[in-house]
Amino acid sequence: MENSKQMRTWLDDMKLDHPLVIAGPCSAETEEQVLKIAHQLKDTDVNYYRAGIWKPRTRPGMFEGVGALGLKWLQKVKAETGMKTCTEVANAAHVKLAIEHDVDLLWIGARSTVSPFIMQEIADALGETDKIVLVKNPVNPDLALWLGGIERLKTAGVKNLGAIHRGFSTYEKSKYRNIPEWQLAIEFQNKFPDLPLINDPSHITGNRDMIFDVSQTALDLNFDGLMIETHFDPDNAWSDAAQQVTPEKLIQIMRDLKIRKESDPEAAYNSELSNLRAQIDVIDSQLIETLGKRMKISDGIGALKKQKNVAVLQSNRWNQILGAMILEGEYKGLSEEFILKMFKAIHQESINHQEKIINS
């Protein structure tokens, strides 16, 4: 992989020739497992070795991490491989222990970011640390909470900050474990343009087969790096088995990712054009998903009309929709001709869905 843009803040000092890569197992399971994976990654483009020591779970009874014991294993990783280490901290006690064991990078998880009380506690514990601290987006799509967490750490004096985009929880059925909501990440970049932003395709997808595509989208959107969960035996991992890749697969992903070249004389133009096109791709995907949801509602309307023996076409309702959308479109700078063509096509597809239900 080749660098896509000028690195910023603490990334400048690393002088990387590729996007930042954080990799390692979802959970530290045993000393042997932690060291084996580290040795498999030490001569790759991985910059930080990650392992979850404390694992906050949604419900009790699941594997919740080995605890502070795992910090000694990370110390051995550094001693034997020279790799820098990182882990998640969720409270002041975690912060104290991680710093005592010379963990190089700390990240704050989505369940912590959602609480201003927890974020303030962690911020107070960190103080003016030189450690790198990354903040994952909260589980719910609330940009203000994400921004607020960053601001609390900045106010406390944390010098080396960054963010991790790990997607957002949803009750709706989706191909993602956590929907990306790329527009929120883009808006975050606009709010903090000099703050390094890392993508976590493992938690977004929940599926190792989708990690490459999400990683590529993130880099197309000018993310600064990736955090990818990696395990030598992912199918038998103690947590999040489906989303972890082998070290060999990680290396292949990094080889295959396409990064814009700074040496191109048209680099600035090409970079901006690619970024804008990537944003359009994201919105187009959201449009398709929204239209799919709309047609599912049409299916429900069709079933209700069939039950009550009501005609599919309701002219008054259609005219109301069309009139309202023409006004809305005008407000958004869209021509009446475009709105008419688009909504006539949507209306026809909706009728087709309802007729199929009624005639079934």
N, C-alpha and C positions, 0 to 999 in steps of 0.2 A: 504494500500500500504506500502511496505517496501523499504527502501533505496537501490538503485542499485549501488552506488559508493560513494567514499569519496567526500563530498561536498567541495567547494572551495571558496576562498576569502570571501566575505560577507556572503555567505551561511554557512560557517563554524560556524560563531557566532550564527546562528539560531538553530544549533544542532537538525536538523529535523530527524525524523525516516521514512520519506517518501519524494518523490520528491516535490519540491515547487509547490504550487497550487495558482494561481491567478484567482479569479472568481467574477462575478457580471455582471450587465447589460451592454449591448453595450452602451446605453445612459442613463444618469440620466434624467428622465422625470419629476417627481414630487418628492417633499420631502417625501411624503407618500410611493411612490414606492421604493425609494432608501433605506429608513429605513426598510421597510417590507422585502426586499430581504436580507439585511444585517442581520436582526434578524434570518432569516431562515438559514443563513450560519454560524452564529457565533460559533456554537458548532460542526463544521465539521473540516475536514483537510485543509480547506481553510486558507492560510497564509496572503493573501492580498486581500482586497476588491476593485475591480475595477469599475469605472463608467466613461463613456465618458462625459466630460463637454463641451468641444469644439469639434464639429464634422465636420471636413473639408469634404465637399461633392464634388463629381465629377461635378455636375451641380447645379446652384442656384435654389432656390425654394423648396428644400428638407429641412427636419428638420436638423438644424445645431447646435443643442445643446442649453442648457439653459444658458451657459456662466458662469461667475464668481459666480452667485447665487448658483450654484451647489456645490461650494467648501464649503459653509456653511453647506450644507447637509452632506457632507463627514465628516466635523468636528463633527456633531451630531452622525454619525455612530461610530466614534472613542469613543466619550463620552458614548454612550449607550451600545455598544457591546465590546469595547476594541480592535476591529479589526484594523489592520494597513490598510492604504488607498493608492490608486494609481489612477492616471489619465494621459491622454495624454497631452503633451505640444507641441505646434507647432511654438512658437516664444518666444522672450525674455520677452514679457509682461506676457505670460502664465506662464513662469518659475517663475517670481517674485511673481505673485499672488498665485501660488501653494505652494511655499515655505512659504509665509506669512500665509497661512492657514494650515501649518504643514502637508501637504501631504507627506507620507513616501517614496513613490516610484513614479518616473516620467518615462513615456516611450515616446519615439519619434517615430512617425508614419512613415509608408512607404512613404507617399507623401512628408514628410520632409527630410527623409534620402536621397532621390534622388537628393537633391540640396545641394552642398557644401556651398553655400552662407547661406542658412538657418541653416545648421549644425554648421557653424562657429558662427553665431549669437547666437544660443542656447548655444554653448560651452562657449562663452564669458559671457553670462548671468549666467551660472551655476558656473563658476569659480571653486574654490576648495571646492565644497559642499560635505557634508557627506551623502546627500540623495542618494538612489539607483537610478541609471539611466539605463534604458534598451533601446536598439536601435533596432527597427524593420528593417528587410531587405528592400531595396528599392523595388518599384513596379516592376521594370524590373530586369531580372536576371543578375545583374552586381555586381560581388563579390567585385571589387575594390571600388565601392561606399560605400558598407556596411563596409568594412574594413576602408575606409577613414573616415567615420563618427565616428567610434570607436576611431580612432587615434586622431581626432580633440578634442574629449572629454578628452582623456588621456592627451594630450598636455596641455589642459586648466587646468588640475589638478583635474578633477573629480575622486574621490577615489573609489567609489563603482559602477563598471560598469558590464553590462551584455547585452545579445542580445536576440532578439525574432525572431524566424523563422515563418513567416506568409504566406509563399508561394509567387508566382510571377504571375503577370498578363500575359495573353496570348490571342491572337485573335483566336487561334485554339479552336475547340469544345473539351471540356474535362468534365469528371465527377466532376472535382474540380472547385470551384469558382476561386481559385488561385493555379496553379500547384505547388506541393511541391518542385520539383527540389532538391531532397534529396542530390544529389551529391554536390551541392553548400553548403548545410548546413554542410556536412561532411568535405568539404574543409575548411570551416570557422572554424570548430573545430580544424583542423590541424594547422591553422594559429594562433589561440588564444586558446590553449588547457586549459588554466587556467581561461578562461572567462565563467561564467555560461551561458548556452544556454537554452532558454525556447521555447517550441513549442506552436503555436497558431492554434489549429485544427479548431476553429470556422471560421477563415478567410480563411484557406486553403480549407475547404470543402464547406462552404456556406450552409451546410445541416446537421441538428442535428443528423440525422441517421448515418452519417459517422464519427462522432467525435471520437467514441471509437476506431475504427480501426486505424485512423491516430495517435491518442494518443499512442496506443500500439506500432506502428512503431517507433515513436519518442523515447519512453523509451527504446526500443530494440536497438536504435542507440545511447544510452547513453546521451540523453538530460537530463537536470537537473530539468525540471519541465514543467508545462502546464499552459496556460492562456485560460480559457474556459468561454465564455459569458453565463450568467445565468439570468433568468427572471422568476418570478412567473406566468406570463401569456405571454409566448413567442410569441404566434400567434398574439397577439395584441400589440407587442412592436412597438415603434415609429421608430425604425431603425433595419435593419438586423434581421427581425423576424425569418426567416427560419433557422438561424444557432444558435439560442439560445436554451438552455435546461433549464428545471425546476431544482430547487435545489434538488428535489428528484432524478431526473435523474442523476445529477452531482454526488451525493453520490453513486449511483449504479455504475456509470462509475469508480469511484475511487476504489470501492470495487473489481471490476472485472479485473482491470488492473493487469497484471503479471509483477512483479519486481524481478530481480535476487537477491538472498540472499547472503549477505556478510559472513554469518556464514558457508557456504559451504566450506570444506577444499580445494575444487578445484575451488574456486570462481574466482580467476584471470583467470584461463584457460577458465572456462565456460563463463565468462563475455566477454573475447576477442573473443571466438568462436561465441557466440550469436551476437556480434556486427558485425563480418565479415559476418555471415550468413544473417543478416538483410541488410547489404550492397548489398549482392548478390540478395536478394529478390527485392530490389529497382531497381537494374539494369535489372533483369529479367522482371520486370513490364514495364520498359522503352523499352526493346527489343520488347515486345508484342505490345506496343503502336506504336513503330516505324514501325513494320511490318504491322500493320493495316493501317497506313498512306500510306505505299508503295503499298498495294493492292488497296487502293482507287485510287491511281494514275494509277495503271494497269487498273482499271475499266474505267478511262478516256481514256486511250490509246485504250482499246477495243472498246469504243464508236466511237472514231475517225476512227479506222480501219474499223468498220462496215459501217460508213458513206462513206468512200472512197473505200470500197470493197477490202481491203488489207488483205493478209494472216496473221494469228496470229503469226506464228513462223518466226522470222527474225534471221537466223543463224549467219550472220556476226556480228550483234549487240550483240548477246548472247556471242559469242566467245571473243569479245572485253571486255565485262563486266567481264567474268570469268578470263581472263588473268590479268586484272587490279586488281581484288580482290585477286588473288593468290599472287601477288607482295605486295599488301597492307597487307595481312595476314602474310606474311613472315616477314615484317617489325615489325608487332605487336607480333611476336612470335607464330603464329598459323601455324599448319602444312598444307601442300597442300592438304592432304587427307581430313582434316576437312573442309577446305574452299570449296572443290569440293562437298562434301556431303551436306553441308549447302546451298550453292547457287543453287545446282541442285534442292533441295527441294523448295527453294524460287521461282526459275524459273518455276517449275511445278505448284505451286500454282498460280503464275501470269498468266500462260497460261490458267489454269482452270477458273480464273476470266474473262479473255478476251473472251474465248470461250462461257462462259455463257452470256456475253453481246452481242456477235455477233449472237448467236443462239436465243436470246430472241425476 
